[in-house]
């Protein structure tokens, strides 16, 4: 929880510094003691995600702003539904509006996208994994959104899992030497293969998972038969919403999909603000 809170605080701090800078010169035109009520409305069907980031925007600007949510992260929301109600000083609401919506529209886009992929493979054993193809500075946030959408996080970065590719093997001298050195780190080890011959060699090694890079569904199915359940297999590359069910049907354990976090379309939210008290 502390890590999540730290990441949210950092994300929001950076976003507000980027947007507000030295001050909101337009909102300065409004009487500072004016109190307002606002509603956040979804214009699209979506899987909601990012409430904590939204709340933190107003917490950092003015903790007197009150937000009452009608939904929770992971809930399905429909177009034109009121997602939350906001009340407090109009200056704080207007200044935080865009930053808060930016977070929730982006993270809801990820969770909605992931949920669509997960739904396509629901009658298979395959898990949908994310990748490191995330927006710089928002990896934790986007990976959280992946889990809200029903997906599973792959490695967080270059530090928590070893993924051996051909260039690593060439640079170190041999596959045996590479894996021996990898074992010393006591981390999960995945090795990438590009064809069935490489898979045959990889099956002779002691690793946790084998990544099938850009394999066709036919060759993925062959790989599953060759492996006989002795080691986890991950399919990667050229996966989209139209072919993910076919790939999952091969019996592969995981499908890692960069599109989960990089090929997203923001969910449309709008905020309507009404003045309830104007200082004289």
Helices and strands as residue ranges (DSSP letters): H 2-20, G 27-29, E 35-42, E 46-47, H 51-61, E 66-69, E 76-77, E 82-89, H 90-120, E 127-129, H 139-148, E 162-164, H 166-172, H 175-183, E 189-193, H 196-202, E 209-213, H 217-227, E 232-236, H 244-248, E 254-256, H 259-262, E 269-277
